């Protein structure tokens, strides 16, 4: 990582972008409040800005902001839209640029990039209409998972174990996104790798009694278990961290984010997706991995904010 920033004043005035208009708005507000509190505690001149407001452009223009910490999850915040606006306004922002954000938010195209590079990701098929369900059952097989292509936080996802469940699961996913994917279900253990700057943080192994790590398991359940250290041999963990770094870079992601993957019964990895604006709530994974690495929450937030300044090529006030 580049040489760090030691004084809060070097960041200048910081907009903490939160909320937005996606299905993940409430989670984003919780993440944003946590980030804002951490920055204020470190002496940063930080201001909350609700990205769901119709006045966001005028707020950003009037705020005389030197950089932004983007913690808007989902569409509008994680798909290149807010990144394009901030680029136009010449406000450096944490996380990936327009291309990296848009590509990583699109599960289908992320997987196509990985496939093109020979990186392991489960077989999948797009469901353009109800007529595709039978073909998916034959090609993908059961169990499978149906996903809206452009949603996060597992919103609209459902595990399908038999043909009779497919139509209902497809219609539920279609409520959130008219692009729906059927993906082969991987039997195995789920892991995640958080990335901040040049650092791939310790892997976390996820364990939930629910069918999968869904919205409730992420944000509401107290039965989800997080194993960090993850329990893998050191050399194996290092190799998987490198794979996740490669997957992250492949879609043009930068700054910070998270890569999710499974290890199947044969210990083979299967990449699932990249999150370019992961959660920062008390249930979130990046703060857990950072703690294991030795970073308190405020240190983590500081280092993420540094990525905005470093990407911009300098600091406030020179």
N, C-alpha and C positions, 0 to 999 in steps of 0.2 A: 504494500500500500504506500501511496505517496506520503511525504512528511506530513504529520498531522497538524491541525490547527489547535493552538494552545489558549487562545483568548476568545471569549464569546463575541466581543466586538468585531472580530474579523468576519463573522458571518453577515454583519449588517442587520437589516430588518428582514425577518423571515415570515413568510406566509405559510401557515400550516393548513393545507387544503384537506378538507374532510367532508363527510356526508355524501354529497352527490345525489343522483336520482335513480341509481340502480337498485336491484333487489337486495343488495348488501349495504344499503344506506345505514341501517342501525349499527351494524358491526363497525362500519367506517367511523361513525361518530364516536364510538367507544374507543377505537384505536386512536383517533385524532385527539381526544381528550387526554389520553395517556401520553402521547407524544408531546403535546403542548405543555403539560405539567412538567415533563422531564426537561424540556428545553428551558422553560422559565426557571426551574430549579438550578440550572447550570448558568443562569445569567444571560441567556440569549433573548434578544428583543423579538419575541415570537408573537404572532397574532393569528387567531383562528379565522379561517375563511371557509364558509359553507359553499362547496362547489355546486350545490343544488339550487342556489339562488340565481334568479334571472339577472341579477346585478353583478355577477361575478367578474365580468370584463371591466366594468367601471370600478369595482372594488380593487381589482388588481392594479389598474392604472393609477387610481388615486392613492394607493397604499405606499407608493415609493419603496417597493420591496426589492431587496437585493438578491434574494433567492427564495425557493419554495421547498417545503417538505410535503410531498404528495402522499397522502394516506387515504385516497379515495379508491375504494375497492370496486371492481366490476366495471360495467360499461360507463363510458364517459370519463373514467379516471384511470383505467388500467389498459385501455385499448388504443391509446395514441391521441385521443381527442384533446384532453387537457394538456398533453405534452406539446401538441401542435400549437395550441393557444399560447402557452408559456414561451415557446420558441419564438413565436411571432412578436410577443411582448418583450423579448430579450430578458427573460427571467430564468436563470439556471434552476433546474429542478432535480430532486433526488430520483434515482431509478433510471429505467430504460428510456431511450428516445422514442420517437414516433414509430419507426419501423419495428424495433424490438418489442415495444408494447403491443402494437397491433398484431404482430405475428404470434407472440406468446399467448395472447388472449384467445386466439383461434385454435382450438384443440385439433381440428382436422389438419390445418396447414402446418402446425407444429410437428405433428406426427409424420406428415409427408416429407418435411425437411429431414427429420431424423432417419426416416427410411432411406432417403436419398444418400445419406452419409453412412449408412450401414449401422446406425445405432439401434439398439433393441427397443421395440415398443410393440404392444399387443396389436394383433390384427383387428381391423375395424371396417365398418361399412356405413356410408351415409344413408339416412332414411329420408328420402325426398317426399314420400307419400305413404299412405297406408299399404299400398300395393307392394312396397319393399319389405314389409315385415316377414313374409314367408321366405323370401330370398335370404334375409339376414339370419333367420333361424337355421337354414340349411348351410349357409357359408360360415357363420360365426359359431353357431352351436350354443348349447346351454351349459352352465349359466353364462349370461352376458350382462353388461351394464349399459343402460341407455343414458345419454348425457346431452343436455343442451350444449352446443359447441362454444357459445360465447358467454357462459355464466361461470361464476366462481362459488366458493364455499359449499360445493356439492349441491347447490340449489337445482331442483328439478331432476336429480339423478335417481335411478331406481335399478336395483338388481332384478333380473328376470330369469326365472328358472324353468319356465315352460311356455309353450306357444300361447296358451290362453291368457297369459299376463302381458303379452307384448303390446296389444292395442292400448290398454289403459296407461301403461308406462310411457308409450310414445306420445299419447295425447297430453300427459302431464308435462313431459319435457317440452313439447311443442307450445305449451302455454308461455314459456319463457323465451323460446328461440325457435324460429322456423327451420333452423338448421340443427338436426338431431343426429347423433352418432350412436351406433351400436358397436360396443367394444368387447372383445373377448375377455372373460373374467379370469384373472390370474389367481390361482390358489397359492397363497403364501403369505409372507409378512410384509407389512407396509412400512416404508422408511421415508424420511425427508431430509434433504440437505439444504441448509440455509447458507446463503452467500452474501458477504458484505465486502465490497471492494475486491481485494486480492485474496481474501480469506474465505475458505470453505469451512464453516463451523462444524463441530461434532455432529454426527448423524443421530437422528432420533428414530427409535422404533415405536410404532403406534400399535396399541392394542385396545380394541373395543368389543364389548359383548354384543353390540349391534351388528346388523348385516354387513355394514361397512362404515368407514369413517365419514359419516354424513353430517349435515348441518347441526343436528342435535348433539352428535358426538363431539363436534368441534367447539360449540359455543355454550351448550346447555347442560350436558351430562357431567356428573361427577364420577362416572364409572370408567371413563376413558383413562387408560394408563399410558404414560410416556416414559420410555426407557432411554435415558441419556446419562452415562454412556450406553450405547445401543447393544453392547455385548458381543460384537463381532471382533475377531482378531485384528490387531492394529494394521497389519498389511492389507487385509481384506477391506477394512474401512477406508484406508487411504486410496485403494484402487477405485472404490465406489465413489468416493469424493471426487476423484479425477474424472470419472465418467459423467458425474453430474455437472462438473465445471464445463466439460465439453458440450453437454446437452444445452446448458445455459448459453454458452457462447454461440452455439449453432444457430439460435433464433435471433441473434443480435441483442440479447438482453445484456444489461450492464448496470453498474452501481450496486444494486442489492436485489435480492429475490430469494426464491425457494424452488427446488426441484423435487418432485415427488416420484417415488418408484417402488416397485415390489421386488422381492426376492422369492422365486418360486421354490418348489420342493427340491429341485435339482441345484439350488443356489444360483440360478441364473437371474440377472437383473432385467427388469422391464420398466422402461421409462414411461411415465404417465402424463405429466404436464409440468409447465413452468408457471410460477406465480410471480409477477413482477411487482406487485404491491401486496405483500402478505399481511395478515393480521398482526396487530400489535396490542391485543387485549391481554387480560390476565390468563386466558386460556390458550394464547397463541404460541406457535412453535418456535419462531425466530428468537424471541426473548429467552426461551428455555435453553436453546442451543448456545446462545451467547453467554448465559450464566455458567454453563458447563465449561465454556472456553475461558471464563474469567472476567467477562464484561457484565457489570451491573446494567440495569435497564437504561439509566441516563447515559452511560458510556456508549451503549449500543446506538441509542438515538443520535448522539453526537457524531459517531462514526458514520452513520448513514447520511447525516446532513453534510458531512465532509465530502461525500461522493458527489454532491451537487456542485460544490465549489471546485473540486478537482476536475470534474468533467468540463466545467466552464473555462478551465485553464488559469485560474487565479483566485485571489481572495478579495473581499471587499476592502477598499482602501489601499490595495496594492500589496 
